[in-house]
Amino acid sequence: MKIRMLLAAVALVWSSGALANHCPLDMKAIDEALSKNPQLSAAQLAEVKKYRAEGEALHNAGKHDQSVETLGKAMKILGIQ
């Protein structure tokens, strides 16, 4: 039982670290896509920029799972896989 709890704790710590490293990669991909002047409407471009800023703020606040989710919305609009 103690081993399971220890493994669960290790998995939780490891996964949060993985997400923390994922956020900057997503932000970089969004920035690169924006630098290529994608064919987006003004509303879509505003949404992407809003999600990008929110994602960075969430990342800086240590809320990496929410950051990845928010950045994913921007990436979806941009067509980034």
ZALUMDREN-428014 format. One record per atom (N, C-alpha, C, O): atom name; x negated, y negated, z. Coordinates in pm, whole numbers, always signed. Each point is the difference from the previous one (the first is absolute). Layout:
N
<marza><atom>CA</atom><east>X</east><north>Y</north><up>Z</up></marza>
...
// end
This chain:
81
<marza><atom>N</atom><east>-82</east><north>+118</north><up>+0</up></marza>
<marza><atom>CA</atom><east>+82</east><north>-118</north><up>+0</up></marza>
<marza><atom>C</atom><east>-88</east><north>-127</north><up>+0</up></marza>
<marza><atom>O</atom><east>+28</east><north>-94</north><up>-74</up></marza>
<marza><atom>N</atom><east>-132</east><north>+93</north><up>+156</up></marza>
<marza><atom>CA</atom><east>-88</east><north>-116</north><up>+6</up></marza>
<marza><atom>C</atom><east>-73</east><north>-20</north><up>-133</up></marza>
<marza><atom>O</atom><east>-24</east><north>-113</north><up>-43</up></marza>
<marza><atom>N</atom><east>-11</east><north>+223</north><up>-20</up></marza>
<marza><atom>CA</atom><east>-70</east><north>-9</north><up>-129</up></marza>
<marza><atom>C</atom><east>+91</east><north>-64</north><up>-104</up></marza>
<marza><atom>O</atom><east>-44</east><north>-83</north><up>-78</up></marza>
<marza><atom>N</atom><east>+171</east><north>+122</north><up>+76</up></marza>
<marza><atom>CA</atom><east>+95</east><north>-59</north><up>-96</up></marza>
<marza><atom>C</atom><east>+14</east><north>-150</north><up>+22</up></marza>
<marza><atom>O</atom><east>+4</east><north>-77</north><up>-96</up></marza>
<marza><atom>N</atom><east>+4</east><north>+37</north><up>+221</up></marza>
<marza><atom>CA</atom><east>+13</east><north>-142</north><up>+31</up></marza>
<marza><atom>C</atom><east>-126</east><north>-76</north><up>-43</up></marza>
<marza><atom>O</atom><east>+9</east><north>-111</north><up>-53</up></marza>
<marza><atom>N</atom><east>-124</east><north>+170</north><up>+75</up></marza>
<marza><atom>CA</atom><east>-126</east><north>-61</north><up>-40</up></marza>
<marza><atom>C</atom><east>-7</east><north>-12</north><up>-152</up></marza>
<marza><atom>O</atom><east>-39</east><north>-104</north><up>-53</up></marza>
<marza><atom>N</atom><east>+77</east><north>+211</north><up>-18</up></marza>
<marza><atom>CA</atom><east>-2</east><north>-3</north><up>-145</up></marza>
<marza><atom>C</atom><east>+97</east><north>-104</north><up>-54</up></marza>
<marza><atom>O</atom><east>-31</east><north>-70</north><up>-97</up></marza>
<marza><atom>N</atom><east>+148</east><north>+59</north><up>+158</up></marza>
<marza><atom>CA</atom><east>+98</east><north>-101</north><up>-42</up></marza>
<marza><atom>C</atom><east>-55</east><north>-141</north><up>+20</up></marza>
<marza><atom>O</atom><east>+18</east><north>-86</north><up>-86</up></marza>
<marza><atom>N</atom><east>-85</east><north>+63</north><up>+197</up></marza>
<marza><atom>CA</atom><east>-58</east><north>-131</north><up>+27</up></marza>
<marza><atom>C</atom><east>-110</east><north>-33</north><up>-101</up></marza>
<marza><atom>O</atom><east>-8</east><north>-112</north><up>-50</up></marza>
<marza><atom>N</atom><east>-76</east><north>+210</north><up>+21</up></marza>
<marza><atom>CA</atom><east>-107</east><north>-20</north><up>-98</up></marza>
<marza><atom>C</atom><east>+58</east><north>-29</north><up>-137</up></marza>
<marza><atom>O</atom><east>-48</east><north>-88</north><up>-71</up></marza>
<marza><atom>N</atom><east>+151</east><north>+161</north><up>+33</up></marza>
<marza><atom>CA</atom><east>+64</east><north>-22</north><up>-130</up></marza>
<marza><atom>C</atom><east>+60</east><north>-140</north><up>-8</up></marza>
<marza><atom>O</atom><east>-9</east><north>-65</north><up>-104</up></marza>
<marza><atom>N</atom><east>+70</east><north>+19</north><up>+211</up></marza>
<marza><atom>CA</atom><east>+59</east><north>-132</north><up>+1</up></marza>
<marza><atom>C</atom><east>-106</east><north>-109</north><up>-16</up></marza>
<marza><atom>O</atom><east>+17</east><north>-93</north><up>-78</up></marza>
<marza><atom>N</atom><east>-125</east><north>+106</north><up>+150</up></marza>
<marza><atom>CA</atom><east>-108</east><north>-98</north><up>-9</up></marza>
<marza><atom>C</atom><east>-62</east><north>+3</north><up>-139</up></marza>
<marza><atom>O</atom><east>-27</east><north>-105</north><up>-58</up></marza>
<marza><atom>N</atom><east>+4</east><north>+222</north><up>+4</up></marza>
<marza><atom>CA</atom><east>-60</east><north>+13</north><up>-132</up></marza>
<marza><atom>C</atom><east>+89</east><north>-58</north><up>-107</up></marza>
<marza><atom>O</atom><east>-48</east><north>-69</north><up>-89</up></marza>
<marza><atom>N</atom><east>+180</east><north>+95</north><up>+96</up></marza>
<marza><atom>CA</atom><east>+90</east><north>-49</north><up>-104</up></marza>
<marza><atom>C</atom><east>+11</east><north>-152</north><up>+4</up></marza>
<marza><atom>O</atom><east>+11</east><north>-62</north><up>-106</up></marza>
<marza><atom>N</atom><east>-12</east><north>+1</north><up>+222</up></marza>
<marza><atom>CA</atom><east>+6</east><north>-146</north><up>+6</up></marza>
<marza><atom>C</atom><east>-125</east><north>-61</north><up>-60</up></marza>
<marza><atom>O</atom><east>+7</east><north>-106</north><up>-63</up></marza>
<marza><atom>N</atom><east>-121</east><north>+169</north><up>+82</up></marza>
<marza><atom>CA</atom><east>-124</east><north>-47</north><up>-61</up></marza>
<marza><atom>C</atom><east>+3</east><north>+13</north><up>-151</up></marza>
<marza><atom>O</atom><east>-52</east><north>-85</north><up>-71</up></marza>
<marza><atom>N</atom><east>+112</east><north>+191</north><up>+23</up></marza>
<marza><atom>CA</atom><east>+11</east><north>+19</north><up>-144</up></marza>
<marza><atom>C</atom><east>+88</east><north>-107</north><up>-62</up></marza>
<marza><atom>O</atom><east>-31</east><north>-53</north><up>-106</up></marza>
<marza><atom>N</atom><east>+140</east><north>+20</north><up>+173</up></marza>
<marza><atom>CA</atom><east>+88</east><north>-105</north><up>-51</up></marza>
<marza><atom>C</atom><east>-70</east><north>-135</north><up>+4</up></marza>
<marza><atom>O</atom><east>+18</east><north>-82</north><up>-90</up></marza>
<marza><atom>N</atom><east>-96</east><north>+58</north><up>+192</up></marza>
<marza><atom>CA</atom><east>-71</east><north>-128</north><up>+12</up></marza>
<marza><atom>C</atom><east>-94</east><north>-19</north><up>-118</up></marza>
<marza><atom>O</atom><east>-16</east><north>-112</north><up>-49</up></marza>
<marza><atom>N</atom><east>-45</east><north>+220</north><up>+2</up></marza>
<marza><atom>CA</atom><east>-90</east><north>-8</north><up>-114</up></marza>
<marza><atom>C</atom><east>+76</east><north>-7</north><up>-132</up></marza>
<marza><atom>O</atom><east>-56</east><north>-44</north><up>-101</up></marza>
<marza><atom>N</atom><east>+179</east><north>+86</north><up>+101</up></marza>
<marza><atom>CA</atom><east>+80</east><north>+2</north><up>-122</up></marza>
<marza><atom>C</atom><east>+50</east><north>-139</north><up>-36</up></marza>
<marza><atom>O</atom><east>+8</east><north>-34</north><up>-118</up></marza>
<marza><atom>N</atom><east>+25</east><north>-47</north><up>+217</up></marza>
<marza><atom>CA</atom><east>+56</east><north>-134</north><up>-23</up></marza>
<marza><atom>C</atom><east>-91</east><north>-86</north><up>-89</up></marza>
<marza><atom>O</atom><east>+48</east><north>-57</north><up>-97</up></marza>
<marza><atom>N</atom><east>-178</east><north>+45</north><up>+129</up></marza>
<marza><atom>CA</atom><east>-86</east><north>-83</north><up>-82</up></marza>
<marza><atom>C</atom><east>-9</east><north>+49</north><up>-146</up></marza>
<marza><atom>O</atom><east>-12</east><north>-81</north><up>-92</up></marza>
<marza><atom>N</atom><east>+18</east><north>+211</north><up>+73</up></marza>
<marza><atom>CA</atom><east>-1</east><north>+53</north><up>-136</up></marza>
<marza><atom>C</atom><east>+125</east><north>-41</north><up>-77</up></marza>
<marza><atom>O</atom><east>-7</east><north>-35</north><up>-117</up></marza>
<marza><atom>N</atom><east>+120</east><north>+40</north><up>+185</up></marza>
<marza><atom>CA</atom><east>+125</east><north>-42</north><up>-64</up></marza>
<marza><atom>C</atom><east>-3</east><north>-149</north><up>-31</up></marza>
<marza><atom>O</atom><east>+42</east><north>-42</north><up>-108</up></marza>
<marza><atom>N</atom><east>-91</east><north>-38</north><up>+201</up></marza>
<marza><atom>CA</atom><east>-9</east><north>-144</north><up>-22</up></marza>
<marza><atom>C</atom><east>-91</east><north>-31</north><up>-118</up></marza>
<marza><atom>O</atom><east>+29</east><north>-87</north><up>-82</up></marza>
<marza><atom>N</atom><east>-139</east><north>+158</north><up>+73</up></marza>
<marza><atom>CA</atom><east>-94</east><north>-20</north><up>-111</up></marza>
<marza><atom>C</atom><east>+67</east><north>+36</north><up>-133</up></marza>
<marza><atom>O</atom><east>-17</east><north>-72</north><up>-98</up></marza>
<marza><atom>N</atom><east>+91</east><north>+182</north><up>+95</up></marza>
<marza><atom>CA</atom><east>+68</east><north>+42</north><up>-123</up></marza>
<marza><atom>C</atom><east>+104</east><north>-105</north><up>-42</up></marza>
<marza><atom>O</atom><east>+15</east><north>-29</north><up>-119</up></marza>
<marza><atom>N</atom><east>+57</east><north>-26</north><up>+215</up></marza>
<marza><atom>CA</atom><east>+99</east><north>-104</north><up>-29</up></marza>
<marza><atom>C</atom><east>-70</east><north>-124</north><up>-54</up></marza>
<marza><atom>O</atom><east>+44</east><north>-57</north><up>-100</up></marza>
<marza><atom>N</atom><east>-151</east><north>+16</north><up>+164</up></marza>
<marza><atom>CA</atom><east>-74</east><north>-119</north><up>-44</up></marza>
<marza><atom>C</atom><east>-55</east><north>+18</north><up>-141</up></marza>
<marza><atom>O</atom><east>+5</east><north>-92</north><up>-82</up></marza>
<marza><atom>N</atom><east>-56</east><north>+211</north><up>+53</up></marza>
<marza><atom>CA</atom><east>-52</east><north>+27</north><up>-134</up></marza>
<marza><atom>C</atom><east>+111</east><north>-6</north><up>-104</up></marza>
<marza><atom>O</atom><east>-19</east><north>-55</north><up>-109</up></marza>
<marza><atom>N</atom><east>+134</east><north>+112</north><up>+142</up></marza>
<marza><atom>CA</atom><east>+112</east><north>-4</north><up>-94</up></marza>
<marza><atom>C</atom><east>+48</east><north>-143</north><up>-22</up></marza>
<marza><atom>O</atom><east>+33</east><north>-38</north><up>-113</up></marza>
<marza><atom>N</atom><east>-28</east><north>-41</north><up>+219</up></marza>
<marza><atom>CA</atom><east>+42</east><north>-140</north><up>-14</up></marza>
<marza><atom>C</atom><east>-99</east><north>-82</north><up>-82</up></marza>
<marza><atom>O</atom><east>+41</east><north>-92</north><up>-71</up></marza>
<marza><atom>N</atom><east>-168</east><north>+125</north><up>+79</up></marza>
<marza><atom>CA</atom><east>-102</east><north>-74</north><up>-76</up></marza>
<marza><atom>C</atom><east>+13</east><north>+22</north><up>-151</up></marza>
<marza><atom>O</atom><east>-55</east><north>-76</north><up>-79</up></marza>
<marza><atom>N</atom><east>+126</east><north>+180</north><up>+40</up></marza>
<marza><atom>CA</atom><east>+20</east><north>+31</north><up>-141</up></marza>
<marza><atom>C</atom><east>+127</east><north>-63</north><up>-56</up></marza>
<marza><atom>O</atom><east>+43</east><north>+33</north><up>-111</up></marza>
<marza><atom>N</atom><east>+17</east><north>-125</north><up>+188</up></marza>
<marza><atom>CA</atom><east>+123</east><north>-69</north><up>-41</up></marza>
<marza><atom>C</atom><east>+106</east><north>+95</north><up>-53</up></marza>
<marza><atom>O</atom><east>+32</east><north>-2</north><up>-119</up></marza>
<marza><atom>N</atom><east>+23</east><north>+85</north><up>+206</up></marza>
<marza><atom>CA</atom><east>+100</east><north>+98</north><up>-44</up></marza>
<marza><atom>C</atom><east>+127</east><north>-69</north><up>-51</up></marza>
<marza><atom>O</atom><east>+32</east><north>-112</north><up>+39</up></marza>
<marza><atom>N</atom><east>+38</east><north>+181</north><up>-125</up></marza>
<marza><atom>CA</atom><east>+124</east><north>-51</north><up>-57</up></marza>
<marza><atom>C</atom><east>+113</east><north>+20</north><up>+100</up></marza>
<marza><atom>O</atom><east>+73</east><north>+99</north><up>-7</up></marza>
<marza><atom>N</atom><east>-58</east><north>-193</north><up>+98</up></marza>
<marza><atom>CA</atom><east>+103</east><north>+5</north><up>+103</up></marza>
<marza><atom>C</atom><east>+82</east><north>-128</north><up>-6</up></marza>
<marza><atom>O</atom><east>-49</east><north>-105</north><up>-43</up></marza>
<marza><atom>N</atom><east>+172</east><north>+116</north><up>+85</up></marza>
<marza><atom>CA</atom><east>+82</east><north>-121</north><up>+12</up></marza>
<marza><atom>C</atom><east>-53</east><north>-82</north><up>+118</up></marza>
<marza><atom>O</atom><east>-79</east><north>+50</north><up>+81</up></marza>
<marza><atom>N</atom><east>+122</east><north>-174</north><up>-73</up></marza>
<marza><atom>CA</atom><east>-43</east><north>-85</north><up>+111</up></marza>
<marza><atom>C</atom><east>+45</east><north>+59</north><up>+133</up></marza>
<marza><atom>O</atom><east>-72</east><north>-6</north><up>+99</up></marza>
<marza><atom>N</atom><east>+192</east><north>+63</north><up>-98</up></marza>
<marza><atom>CA</atom><east>+52</east><north>+62</north><up>+123</up></marza>
<marza><atom>C</atom><east>-82</east><north>+121</north><up>+40</up></marza>
<marza><atom>O</atom><east>-30</east><north>+18</north><up>+118</up></marza>
<marza><atom>N</atom><east>-7</east><north>+66</north><up>-216</up></marza>
<marza><atom>CA</atom><east>-82</east><north>+117</north><up>+30</up></marza>
<marza><atom>C</atom><east>-137</east><north>-41</north><up>+51</up></marza>
<marza><atom>O</atom><east>-52</east><north>+59</north><up>+95</up></marza>
<marza><atom>N</atom><east>-7</east><north>-159</north><up>-158</up></marza>
<marza><atom>CA</atom><east>-132</east><north>-47</north><up>+42</up></marza>
<marza><atom>C</atom><east>+5</east><north>-54</north><up>+143</up></marza>
<marza><atom>O</atom><east>-90</east><north>+24</north><up>+80</up></marza>
<marza><atom>N</atom><east>+196</east><north>-97</north><up>-48</up></marza>
<marza><atom>CA</atom><east>+16</east><north>-52</north><up>+135</up></marza>
<marza><atom>C</atom><east>+16</east><north>+113</north><up>+100</up></marza>
<marza><atom>O</atom><east>-54</east><north>-6</north><up>+111</up></marza>
<marza><atom>N</atom><east>+127</east><north>+111</north><up>-149</up></marza>
<marza><atom>CA</atom><east>+18</east><north>+116</north><up>+89</up></marza>
<marza><atom>C</atom><east>-133</east><north>+70</north><up>+26</up></marza>
<marza><atom>O</atom><east>-31</east><north>+35</north><up>+113</up></marza>
<marza><atom>N</atom><east>-46</east><north>-15</north><up>-220</up></marza>
<marza><atom>CA</atom><east>-130</east><north>+67</north><up>+13</up></marza>
<marza><atom>C</atom><east>-90</east><north>-79</north><up>+94</up></marza>
<marza><atom>O</atom><east>-64</east><north>+57</north><up>+88</up></marza>
<marza><atom>N</atom><east>+59</east><north>-187</north><up>-107</up></marza>
<marza><atom>CA</atom><east>-85</east><north>-83</north><up>+85</up></marza>
<marza><atom>C</atom><east>+47</east><north>+2</north><up>+145</up></marza>
<marza><atom>O</atom><east>-81</east><north>+1</north><up>+92</up></marza>
<marza><atom>N</atom><east>+213</east><north>+0</north><up>-72</up></marza>
<marza><atom>CA</atom><east>+56</east><north>+6</north><up>+136</up></marza>
<marza><atom>C</atom><east>-38</east><north>+132</north><up>+66</up></marza>
<marza><atom>O</atom><east>-47</east><north>+1</north><up>+114</up></marza>
<marza><atom>N</atom><east>+66</east><north>+111</north><up>-185</up></marza>
<marza><atom>CA</atom><east>-33</east><north>+131</north><up>+55</up></marza>
<marza><atom>C</atom><east>-149</east><north>+13</north><up>+26</up></marza>
<marza><atom>O</atom><east>-42</east><north>+61</north><up>+98</up></marza>
<marza><atom>N</atom><east>-39</east><north>-118</north><up>-185</up></marza>
<marza><atom>CA</atom><east>-147</east><north>+5</north><up>+17</up></marza>
<marza><atom>C</atom><east>-40</east><north>-72</north><up>+128</up></marza>
<marza><atom>O</atom><east>-80</east><north>+50</north><up>+79</up></marza>
<marza><atom>N</atom><east>+136</east><north>-169</north><up>-59</up></marza>
<marza><atom>CA</atom><east>-32</east><north>-78</north><up>+120</up></marza>
<marza><atom>C</atom><east>+52</east><north>+68</north><up>+127</up></marza>
<marza><atom>O</atom><east>-70</east><north>+5</north><up>+101</up></marza>
<marza><atom>N</atom><east>+192</east><north>+48</north><up>-108</up></marza>
<marza><atom>CA</atom><east>+56</east><north>+70</north><up>+117</up></marza>
<marza><atom>C</atom><east>-81</east><north>+125</north><up>+32</up></marza>
<marza><atom>O</atom><east>-25</east><north>+30</north><up>+117</up></marza>
<marza><atom>N</atom><east>-17</east><north>+42</north><up>-221</up></marza>
<marza><atom>CA</atom><east>-80</east><north>+120</north><up>+20</up></marza>
<marza><atom>C</atom><east>-132</east><north>-29</north><up>+67</up></marza>
<marza><atom>O</atom><east>-44</east><north>+76</north><up>+87</up></marza>
<marza><atom>N</atom><east>-21</east><north>-185</north><up>-127</up></marza>
<marza><atom>CA</atom><east>-127</east><north>-37</north><up>+62</up></marza>
<marza><atom>C</atom><east>+21</east><north>-41</north><up>+146</up></marza>
<marza><atom>O</atom><east>-79</east><north>+36</north><up>+87</up></marza>
<marza><atom>N</atom><east>+186</east><north>-111</north><up>-61</up></marza>
<marza><atom>CA</atom><east>+29</east><north>-41</north><up>+137</up></marza>
<marza><atom>C</atom><east>+27</east><north>+121</north><up>+89</up></marza>
<marza><atom>O</atom><east>-46</east><north>+6</north><up>+114</up></marza>
<marza><atom>N</atom><east>+121</east><north>+90</north><up>-165</up></marza>
<marza><atom>CA</atom><east>+28</east><north>+122</north><up>+76</up></marza>
<marza><atom>C</atom><east>-129</east><north>+79</north><up>+25</up></marza>
<marza><atom>O</atom><east>-20</east><north>+53</north><up>+109</up></marza>
<marza><atom>N</atom><east>-65</east><north>-45</north><up>-210</up></marza>
<marza><atom>CA</atom><east>-129</east><north>+69</north><up>+14</up></marza>
<marza><atom>C</atom><east>-82</east><north>-66</north><up>+110</up></marza>
<marza><atom>O</atom><east>-56</east><north>+68</north><up>+87</up></marza>
<marza><atom>N</atom><east>+48</east><north>-201</north><up>-91</up></marza>
<marza><atom>CA</atom><east>-79</east><north>-73</north><up>+100</up></marza>
<marza><atom>C</atom><east>+57</east><north>+14</north><up>+140</up></marza>
<marza><atom>O</atom><east>-72</east><north>-11</north><up>+98</up></marza>
<marza><atom>N</atom><east>+203</east><north>+36</north><up>-90</up></marza>
<marza><atom>CA</atom><east>+66</east><north>+20</north><up>+130</up></marza>
<marza><atom>C</atom><east>-11</east><north>+144</north><up>+47</up></marza>
<marza><atom>O</atom><east>+49</east><north>+34</north><up>+108</up></marza>
<marza><atom>N</atom><east>-113</east><north>+52</north><up>-187</up></marza>
<marza><atom>CA</atom><east>-17</east><north>+140</north><up>+38</up></marza>
<marza><atom>C</atom><east>+120</east><north>+88</north><up>-31</up></marza>
<marza><atom>O</atom><east>+7</east><north>+113</north><up>+46</up></marza>
<marza><atom>N</atom><east>+87</east><north>-165</north><up>-123</up></marza>
<marza><atom>CA</atom><east>+122</east><north>+75</north><up>-35</up></marza>
<marza><atom>C</atom><east>-20</east><north>+60</north><up>-140</up></marza>
<marza><atom>O</atom><east>+62</east><north>-43</north><up>-97</up></marza>
<marza><atom>N</atom><east>-150</east><north>+142</north><up>+91</up></marza>
<marza><atom>CA</atom><east>-44</east><north>+51</north><up>-128</up></marza>
<marza><atom>C</atom><east>+106</east><north>+78</north><up>-77</up></marza>
<marza><atom>O</atom><east>+6</east><north>-8</north><up>-123</up></marza>
<marza><atom>N</atom><east>+78</east><north>+81</north><up>+193</up></marza>
<marza><atom>CA</atom><east>+104</east><north>+73</north><up>-71</up></marza>
<marza><atom>C</atom><east>+98</east><north>-97</north><up>-66</up></marza>
<marza><atom>O</atom><east>+43</east><north>+23</north><up>-113</up></marza>
<marza><atom>N</atom><east>-9</east><north>-130</north><up>+183</up></marza>
<marza><atom>CA</atom><east>+89</east><north>-101</north><up>-58</up></marza>
<marza><atom>C</atom><east>-70</east><north>-75</north><up>-112</up></marza>
<marza><atom>O</atom><east>+63</east><north>-38</north><up>-99</up></marza>
<marza><atom>N</atom><east>-192</east><north>+15</north><up>+114</up></marza>
<marza><atom>CA</atom><east>-77</east><north>-68</north><up>-102</up></marza>
<marza><atom>C</atom><east>-2</east><north>+81</north><up>-130</up></marza>
<marza><atom>O</atom><east>+24</east><north>-55</north><up>-108</up></marza>
<marza><atom>N</atom><east>-52</east><north>+183</north><up>+119</up></marza>
<marza><atom>CA</atom><east>-3</east><north>+86</north><up>-118</up></marza>
<marza><atom>C</atom><east>+136</east><north>+2</north><up>-68</up></marza>
<marza><atom>O</atom><east>+8</east><north>-4</north><up>-123</up></marza>
<marza><atom>N</atom><east>+98</east><north>+9</north><up>+201</up></marza>
<marza><atom>CA</atom><east>+135</east><north>+0</north><up>-56</up></marza>
<marza><atom>C</atom><east>+29</east><north>-131</north><up>-73</up></marza>
<marza><atom>O</atom><east>+52</east><north>+1</north><up>-112</up></marza>
<marza><atom>N</atom><east>-87</east><north>-113</north><up>+172</up></marza>
<marza><atom>CA</atom><east>+25</east><north>-130</north><up>-60</up></marza>
<marza><atom>C</atom><east>-85</east><north>-20</north><up>-125</up></marza>
<marza><atom>O</atom><east>+50</east><north>-48</north><up>-102</up></marza>
<marza><atom>N</atom><east>-177</east><north>+83</north><up>+109</up></marza>
<marza><atom>CA</atom><east>-86</east><north>-11</north><up>-116</up></marza>
<marza><atom>C</atom><east>+48</east><north>+92</north><up>-112</up></marza>
<marza><atom>O</atom><east>-16</east><north>-32</north><up>-118</up></marza>
<marza><atom>N</atom><east>+74</east><north>+145</north><up>+154</up></marza>
<marza><atom>CA</atom><east>+55</east><north>+93</north><up>-99</up></marza>
<marza><atom>C</atom><east>+112</east><north>-63</north><up>-81</up></marza>
<marza><atom>O</atom><east>+16</east><north>+30</north><up>-118</up></marza>
<marza><atom>N</atom><east>+61</east><north>-117</north><up>+180</up></marza>
<marza><atom>CA</atom><east>+108</east><north>-70</north><up>-72</up></marza>
<marza><atom>C</atom><east>-59</east><north>-90</north><up>-108</up></marza>
<marza><atom>O</atom><east>+52</east><north>-6</north><up>-112</up></marza>
<marza><atom>N</atom><east>-160</east><north>-65</north><up>+146</up></marza>
<marza><atom>CA</atom><east>-67</east><north>-84</north><up>-99</up></marza>
<marza><atom>C</atom><east>-58</east><north>+84</north><up>-112</up></marza>
<marza><atom>O</atom><east>+9</east><north>-35</north><up>-118</up></marza>
<marza><atom>N</atom><east>-70</east><north>+147</north><up>+156</up></marza>
<marza><atom>CA</atom><east>-62</east><north>+86</north><up>-100</up></marza>
<marza><atom>C</atom><east>+105</east><north>+59</north><up>-94</up></marza>
<marza><atom>O</atom><east>-26</east><north>+16</north><up>-119</up></marza>
<marza><atom>N</atom><east>+142</east><north>+15</north><up>+171</up></marza>
<marza><atom>CA</atom><east>+108</east><north>+55</north><up>-83</up></marza>
<marza><atom>C</atom><east>+43</east><north>-102</north><up>-104</up></marza>
<marza><atom>O</atom><east>+20</east><north>+34</north><up>-117</up></marza>
<marza><atom>N</atom><east>-5</east><north>-158</north><up>+158</up></marza>
<marza><atom>CA</atom><east>+39</east><north>-106</north><up>-95</up></marza>
<marza><atom>C</atom><east>-105</east><north>-14</north><up>-108</up></marza>
<marza><atom>O</atom><east>+32</east><north>-20</north><up>-117</up></marza>
<marza><atom>N</atom><east>-159</east><north>+30</north><up>+156</up></marza>
<marza><atom>CA</atom><east>-110</east><north>-13</north><up>-95</up></marza>
<marza><atom>C</atom><east>-23</east><north>+125</north><up>-83</up></marza>
<marza><atom>O</atom><east>-77</east><north>-3</north><up>-96</up></marza>
<marza><atom>N</atom><east>+141</east><north>+111</north><up>+131</up></marza>
<marza><atom>CA</atom><east>-18</east><north>+126</north><up>-73</up></marza>
<marza><atom>C</atom><east>-128</east><north>+72</north><up>+35</up></marza>
<marza><atom>O</atom><east>-52</east><north>+77</north><up>-81</up></marza>
<marza><atom>N</atom><east>+0</east><north>-101</north><up>+201</up></marza>
<marza><atom>CA</atom><east>-123</east><north>+65</north><up>+45</up></marza>
<marza><atom>C</atom><east>+40</east><north>+131</north><up>+67</up></marza>
<marza><atom>O</atom><east>+89</east><north>+4</north><up>+85</up></marza>
<marza><atom>N</atom><east>-157</east><north>+102</north><up>-124</up></marza>
<marza><atom>CA</atom><east>+28</east><north>+132</north><up>+56</up></marza>
<marza><atom>C</atom><east>-61</east><north>+16</north><up>+135</up></marza>
<marza><atom>O</atom><east>+13</east><north>+106</north><up>+62</up></marza>
// end
